[in-house]
Amino acid sequence: MTSDVPSQTPPSVAEALADNLANWDERARLHVASYRAEAFADDPEALELVARTSLELMKPHLPGGSLAGLDVAHLQCHIGTDSISLARMGAYVTGVDFSGEAVGIARRLADRAGVADRARFVRASLPEAAAALGGRLFDLVYTSVGVLTWLPDLSEWAAAIDSLLKPGGLFFILEDHPMLFALDWDEERGRLVAAHPYFHQPEPTTWADGWDYSSPERLRNQRSHGWAHPLSETITVLLDAGLRVESFKEHRTMFWEANEAMVGADGEWTLRDHPERVPLMFSLAARKPA
Ligand SMILES: C[S@@+](CC[C@H](N)C(=O)[O-])C[C@H]1O[C@@H](n2cnc3c(N)ncnc32)[C@H](O)[C@@H]1O
């Protein structure tokens, strides 16, 4: 995360989502190489770290501590590497993403991995996911890492989750902490500074540097727009949708290098100095009443 674009006319929600779609379509193509996705698909033992970490956190909330046999809706599944991991852990996964490129790549990877019968993919934007899945209900609705900031309206997101869950079903999210998006690296002072909104604003923050978190390549579709959603908003929309929170945690590590204040390797990053000062991720499990 680097500089945003100050004082331009803010885009409409439709314009922002169109920019985001072009940006994510391009990233999906780029990520086949930068995620080493084909090698991942070819190794039947391979499981993404995000999915492994999620399973550990979800275990106390799952029947028998396992995903075996569960119907899972994976929201904002991107190119499907986490979805394939969940399928390899025994789930029947339906991944949903608004990027046609991401969904096409995810289908090809699931086919290549030999799990196309248990990892299927549907193109749909949030909040239209429930309608796109034709009223199907799931044991688990799962989403992770880099998802909420792309959504202008979390009430619609929570309503979609509620309408996808069976009564008694579980929702789980492992996500970058919104505090992280309020901070930026100040090169001159060599420290993190509060540079962006933490609390929700109607206008998104616009990023125009074409930077991608997994690749040194610059994107051609450079503009993307993210909306700030404080933790209180995320929890409140889920409660308002009728879900009951079963666990909530904040974490000192994350899976990617969000700024120059971080150290790490192999997908585990933390703040170099004072990691006790800023949360980097949060996780939450909530249940739809039976
Ligand atoms: C950071 S990625 C999620 C990454 C995923 N955890 C992974 O690494 O595989 C965010 C995903 O959200 C999707 N997305 C962004 N805005 C969306 C929207 N409005 N509706 C549905 N999907 C959206 C993008 O296409 C992208 O695949």
The ligand as a Gaussian input file, in Angstrom:
#p B3LYP/6-31G(d) Opt

LIG

0 1
 C       -7.513000      -9.905000      -2.346000
 S       -8.568000     -10.890000      -3.331000
 C       -9.022000     -12.156000      -2.235000
 C       -7.847000     -12.991000      -2.231000
 C       -7.994000     -14.357000      -1.712000
 N       -7.981000     -14.315000      -0.275000
 C       -6.833000     -15.124000      -2.284000
 O       -5.683000     -14.743000      -2.066000
 O       -7.039000     -16.034000      -3.045000
 C      -10.059000      -9.970000      -3.429000
 C      -11.051000     -10.599000      -4.390000
 O      -12.284000      -9.862000      -4.243000
 C      -12.894000      -9.814000      -5.519000
 N      -13.854000      -8.705000      -5.472000
 C      -13.591000      -7.383000      -5.342000
 N      -14.732000      -6.677000      -5.317000
 C      -15.753000      -7.575000      -5.416000
 C      -17.173000      -7.462000      -5.445000
 N      -17.781000      -6.278000      -5.377000
 N      -17.909000      -8.602000      -5.566000
 C      -17.299000      -9.815000      -5.636000
 N      -15.956000      -9.982000      -5.637000
 C      -15.192000      -8.877000      -5.520000
 C      -11.741000      -9.618000      -6.489000
 O      -12.062000     -10.004000      -7.801000
 C      -10.657000     -10.504000      -5.862000
 O      -10.641000     -11.769000      -6.449000

